[in-house]
Amino acid sequence: MQDLAILKPESVAQAIALHGAGEGARYLAGGTDLVPNLRRNIQKAKTLIDVSGLAELHGIGVESQSLRIGAGVTLEDLCASEAVRRQAPLLAQAASQVAGPTHRAAGTVGGNLMQDTRCYFYNQSDFWRTANEYCMKCEGDTCRVAPKSDRCYACYSGDLAPALLVLGAEVDISGPTGNRREPLAALFADDGMRHLKLAPGDLLVSVDVPSQAGWSAGYEKVRMRGAIDFPLAGIAVALKRDGGRIAALRIACTGVNSYPGLVPGLDALCGKAPDDAFFAALDKAVRKEIQPMESTLTAAGYRRRVAGGLARRLVERLFEAAGACSGSFRGRACWTRIATMSAWSCPHDLNGICQKVAGAACDPGMRGCVLHGKVRFASAEKQAERKPVKAEPAAKPASSPKRRLPF
């Protein structure tokens, strides 16, 4: 571990001043990304400025129909926030899929957004990288993924960024030159080594999410294990439905490029019904935008196919849910329950879960939220009429006589 000095400022202004007072200073909040990188010697620092205690970076509130989230809010608190579940439940859903519970208790919104890019040849111990030659991102001069390239293809793998992108979020940044607000998309660049467009000393203060009235949104990712692991491919979708057509559509990706980005060209699909031709064009648009490289243990072609499949599955589910949930409270009730789950499962379990969450019973004829696909629920009367049918026990096969071994 490197020798470090740790400073604890009392305000954002003081933190920025301390950052500019000497070389090798870095901001520290939860440290779930930075500290392991410092231990592996793949990131350098002389001074850590601990901003985790700054009140200006905390708090979740609604201001003029927009949701303001402090950059220092932990992912655990984001999942548990009633304001987030009510105004932007997609964020709680995405945050609930980050790593494991202990990581979410420490990791912050700002840290998840600004985490370092990752690569199989980069995120290794110093001993491993010494034995296998250094890469362009750290002390080397060649990208091990694309040796003939003059740029780094390390992959961005945050979960909150794609969700915030489809919600049209903006970020508030403070720095030596003052304060500014800009779209979240403007924060990222397509470069594995310099994926953040921040000047020295800039500090992410908060995220602003506009009203999501009329939108249905979801996030899903594929990873090696059901928890802990970063996404091999992650897709966030937000759409508006108008009858049998999609009125508006946004899709953002993570885990497949050096930056999280919105898929361009989707305006051409708006106003169309989600039929085979629609999904063929959607798959083409998603695959054109992403550029996965061999930066993980899985093949790039697999991640490209997975991203297209996730986009189609989410659009289908959200479109069906938007038609089934007639009214804002139903969609909100479904998502409030979904936001607390880390796996796809239906919140309408016929036992009054939505009633517990929203204070109103589920629509008996409802085809459901984004999760349960084409499952139909019978009315309470029909459920009461049903009697469980006991399955006949299977006949046991006749046991064969035991054979004696010759020894």
Residue pairs with C-beta under 8 A, 6 or more apart in sequence:
1 38
1 39
2 38
2 41
2 44
2 45
2 46
3 46
4 38
4 45
4 46
4 47
4 48
5 46
5 47
5 48
6 28
6 47
6 48
6 50
7 18
7 47
7 48
7 49
7 50
8 49
8 50
8 53
9 15
9 17
9 18
9 49
9 50
9 51
9 54
10 54
11 54
11 56
12 51
12 54
12 56
12 57
12 174
12 203
12 205
13 174
15 27
15 49
15 51
15 54
15 203
16 174
16 175
16 176
16 201
16 203
18 25
18 47
18 49
19 25
19 27
19 49
19 200
19 201
19 203
20 176
20 200
20 201
22 46
22 47
23 46
24 44
24 45
24 46
24 47
25 45
25 46
25 47
25 48
25 49
26 34
26 43
26 45
26 47
26 48
26 49
27 48
27 49
27 51
27 203
28 34
28 35
28 48
28 49
28 50
28 51
28 52
29 50
29 51
29 52
29 57
29 71
29 72
29 108
29 110
29 111
30 52
30 74
30 106
30 107
30 108
30 111
31 106
31 111
32 99
32 103
32 106
32 107
32 111
33 107
33 111
33 115
33 116
34 43
34 111
34 116
37 43
37 116
37 123
38 44
38 45
40 123
40 124
40 125
40 126
41 126
42 122
42 123
42 126
42 129
42 137
42 138
43 116
51 57
51 72
51 203
52 72
52 108
54 72
56 70
56 205
57 70
57 71
57 72
57 73
57 110
57 205
57 206
58 70
58 72
58 73
59 68
59 70
59 73
60 67
60 68
60 69
60 70
60 73
60 77
60 78
60 81
60 83
60 84
61 67
61 68
61 83
62 68
62 83
62 87
65 210
65 211
66 208
66 209
66 210
66 211
67 83
67 84
67 87
67 88
67 208
67 209
68 206
68 207
68 208
68 209
69 78
69 84
69 91
69 109
69 206
69 207
69 208
69 209
70 109
70 205
70 206
71 108
71 109
71 110
71 113
71 203
71 204
71 205
71 206
71 207
72 108
72 109
72 110
73 81
73 108
73 109
74 104
74 105
74 106
74 107
74 108
74 109
75 95
75 98
75 103
75 104
75 105
75 107
75 108
75 109
75 112
75 160
76 101
76 104
76 105
78 84
78 91
78 92
78 95
78 109
79 92
79 95
79 96
79 104
79 339
79 340
81 92
84 91
84 92
84 339
85 92
85 332
85 335
85 336
85 339
86 332
86 336
87 209
87 211
87 212
88 167
88 209
88 212
89 217
89 332
89 335
89 336
89 338
89 339
90 163
90 166
90 167
90 212
90 217
90 218
90 219
90 236
90 238
90 335
91 160
91 163
91 164
91 167
91 209
92 339
92 340
93 163
93 218
93 219
93 335
93 338
93 339
93 341
94 159
94 160
94 162
94 163
94 219
94 236
95 104
95 112
95 159
95 160
96 104
96 339
96 340
96 341
96 342
97 159
97 219
97 221
97 342
98 104
98 107
98 112
98 159
98 160
99 107
99 227
99 228
100 227
100 228
103 228
109 160
109 207
110 204
112 158
112 159
112 160
112 161
113 158
113 160
113 161
113 164
113 171
113 184
113 187
113 204
113 207
114 196
114 198
114 204
115 156
115 157
115 158
116 154
117 137
117 152
117 154
117 155
117 156
117 157
117 192
117 193
117 195
117 258
118 154
118 155
118 156
118 157
118 230
118 295
119 135
119 137
119 144
119 145
119 152
119 153
119 154
119 155
119 192
119 295
120 294
120 295
120 296
120 297
121 129
121 132
121 135
121 144
121 145
121 295
122 129
122 135
122 137
122 138
122 154
124 132
129 135
129 138
129 139
133 140
133 142
133 144
134 140
135 142
135 143
135 144
135 152
136 142
136 143
136 144
136 151
136 152
136 193
137 143
137 152
137 154
137 192
137 193
143 149
143 151
143 152
143 153
145 153
145 293
145 294
145 295
146 153
146 293
151 191
151 192
151 193
152 191
152 192
152 193
152 258
153 192
153 258
153 291
153 293
153 295
154 192
154 193
154 195
154 258
154 295
155 192
155 255
155 256
155 257
155 258
155 292
155 293
155 295
155 296
156 188
156 195
156 254
156 255
156 257
156 258
156 259
156 260
157 230
157 231
157 234
157 254
157 255
158 254
158 260
159 219
159 221
159 231
159 234
159 254
161 184
161 188
161 252
161 254
161 260
162 219
162 234
162 235
162 236
162 252
162 253
162 254
162 260
163 217
163 219
163 236
163 252
164 184
164 207
164 209
165 184
165 185
165 236
165 250
165 252
165 260
165 261
165 262
166 217
166 236
166 237
166 238
166 250
166 251
166 252
166 262
167 209
167 210
167 212
167 215
167 217
167 238
168 183
168 209
168 210
168 250
169 183
169 184
169 207
169 208
169 209
169 210
170 181
170 182
170 183
170 184
170 207
170 208
171 181
171 182
171 183
171 184
171 187
171 204
171 206
171 207
171 208
172 179
172 180
172 181
172 204
172 205
172 206
172 207
172 208
173 179
173 180
173 181
173 182
173 198
173 202
173 203
173 204
173 205
174 202
174 203
174 205
175 198
175 199
175 201
175 202
175 203
176 199
176 200
176 201
176 202
177 199
179 205
181 208
184 207
185 261
185 262
186 197
187 196
187 197
187 198
188 195
188 196
188 197
188 259
188 260
188 261
189 195
189 196
189 197
189 258
189 259
190 257
190 258
190 259
190 261
191 258
191 259
192 258
195 258
195 259
212 238
213 328
214 240
215 238
215 239
215 240
215 248
216 238
216 239
216 240
216 241
216 318
216 319
216 321
216 322
216 325
216 331
216 370
217 236
217 237
217 238
217 239
217 318
218 236
218 237
218 314
218 317
218 318
218 370
219 234
219 235
219 236
219 237
219 314
220 234
220 235
220 310
220 313
220 314
220 344
221 231
221 232
221 233
221 234
221 235
221 254
221 255
221 310
222 231
222 232
222 233
222 234
222 306
222 310
223 229
223 230
223 231
223 232
224 232
224 297
224 298
226 342
226 343
227 342
230 255
231 254
231 255
232 255
232 296
232 298
232 302
232 303
232 306
233 253
233 254
233 255
233 256
233 290
233 292
233 303
233 304
233 306
233 307
233 310
234 253
234 254
234 255
234 310
235 251
235 252
235 253
235 254
235 286
235 307
235 310
235 311
235 314
236 251
236 252
236 253
236 254
236 314
237 249
237 250
237 251
237 311
237 314
237 315
237 318
238 248
238 249
238 250
238 318
239 246
239 247
239 248
239 249
239 250
239 315
239 318
239 319
239 322
240 246
240 247
240 248
240 249
240 322
241 247
241 319
241 322
241 323
244 273
245 271
245 272
245 273
246 269
246 270
246 271
246 272
246 273
246 274
246 278
246 315
246 319
247 270
247 271
248 270
249 266
249 269
249 270
249 315
250 262
250 266
251 262
251 263
251 266
251 282
251 286
251 311
251 315
252 260
252 261
252 262
252 263
253 260
253 261
253 263
253 286
253 289
253 290
253 307
254 260
255 292
255 303
256 290
256 291
256 292
256 303
256 304
256 307
257 289
257 290
257 291
257 292
261 289
263 285
263 286
263 289
263 311
264 285
264 289
265 285
265 288
266 282
266 285
268 281
269 278
269 281
269 282
269 285
272 278
274 315
274 316
274 319
279 312
279 315
282 308
282 311
282 312
282 315
283 308
283 311
283 312
286 307
286 308
286 311
287 304
287 307
287 308
290 303
290 304
290 307
292 300
292 303
292 304
292 307
293 300
294 300
296 303
314 370
317 370
317 371
317 373
318 370
320 367
320 368
320 370
320 373
320 374
321 331
321 334
321 367
321 368
321 369
321 370
322 331
323 367
324 363
324 366
324 367
324 368
324 369
325 331
325 334
325 363
325 366
325 369
326 363
329 358
329 360
330 354
330 358
330 362
330 363
330 366
331 369
332 358
333 354
333 357
333 358
333 360
333 362
334 347
334 348
334 354
334 368
334 369
334 370
334 371
335 369
336 357
336 358
337 347
337 353
337 354
337 357
338 347
338 369
338 370
338 371
341 347
344 371
345 371
346 368
346 369
346 371
346 372
346 375
347 353
347 354
347 357
347 369
347 371
348 354
348 362
348 366
348 368
348 369
348 372
348 377
350 377
350 383
352 361
352 362
354 360
354 361
354 362
355 361
355 362
362 377
364 377
364 378
364 379
364 380
365 376
365 377
365 379
366 377
367 374
367 375
367 376
368 375
368 377
378 386
